[in-house]
Amino acid sequence: MDFGTLIFTKPERAITDVKYAEERGFSHAWIPDSHMIWGDIYACMALAAVNTKKIKLGTGSRSRRVLSARATCHRQTAWPPP
């Protein structure tokens, strides 16, 4: 059985909490989007990806009102995949 967890969208939490979850056997980490409360979702996902080895990352939600589809696509493709 796979277990996932929600990680707050703050850079320091994206590193520490995702590492913690991975070390304890979680298979997925979901990082929610919030344009006013927390940090940038894609920057946090990149930090989490660089600092973990096998946990799968996903966006908890993506609000169309926050970023247009064009801006979202650009952010997802702005850095080369590993």
C-alpha positions in Angstrom: 0.0 0.0 0.0 1.3 3.5 -0.9 0.9 6.4 1.5 1.2 10.1 0.6 1.5 13.3 2.6 0.8 17.0 2.2 3.8 19.3 2.5 3.4 23.1 3.1 4.6 25.2 0.2 7.5 26.9 2.0 11.1 26.4 0.7 12.6 25.2 4.0 9.6 22.8 4.6 9.9 21.4 1.0 13.4 20.2 1.9 13.0 19.0 5.4 9.5 17.6 5.4 9.8 15.7 2.1 13.1 14.2 3.2 11.4 13.2 6.5 8.5 11.6 4.7 10.8 9.7 2.3 12.8 8.4 5.2 9.7 7.0 6.8 8.4 5.2 3.7 5.9 7.6 2.2 5.7 7.1 -1.6 4.1 10.5 -2.5 4.3 14.1 -1.4 1.7 16.6 -2.5 2.6 20.3 -2.5 -0.4 22.6 -2.6 -0.6 25.9 -4.4 -1.3 29.2 -2.8 -0.4 32.5 -4.3 -0.8 34.5 -1.1 0.0 32.3 1.8 3.0 30.2 0.9 5.9 30.2 -1.6 6.1 29.2 -5.2 4.9 25.7 -5.8 7.4 24.8 -8.6 10.4 26.2 -6.7 9.4 24.1 -3.7 8.9 21.0 -5.9 12.4 21.6 -7.4 13.9 21.8 -3.9 12.2 18.7 -2.8 13.3 16.8 -6.0 16.9 17.8 -5.6 17.0 16.7 -1.9 15.2 13.3 -2.3 15.8 10.1 -4.2 12.6 8.1 -4.8 9.5 9.9 -3.4 7.0 11.0 -6.1 6.0 14.7 -6.1 2.8 16.2 -7.2 0.9 19.5 -7.0 -1.9 19.4 -4.5 -3.9 21.7 -6.7 -3.3 24.3 -9.4 -5.6 27.3 -9.4 -6.3 28.6 -12.9 -7.0 32.0 -11.4 -3.5 32.3 -9.9 -1.5 31.6 -13.1 -2.6 31.3 -16.7 -2.1 28.0 -18.5 0.8 29.6 -20.4 2.6 30.7 -17.2 2.1 27.3 -15.6 3.5 25.5 -18.7 6.5 27.9 -18.7 7.2 27.2 -15.0 7.1 23.5 -15.5 9.5 23.5 -18.4 11.8 26.2 -17.3 14.4 23.8 -15.9 15.5 20.6 -17.6 14.3 17.3 -16.1 16.8 15.0 -14.4 
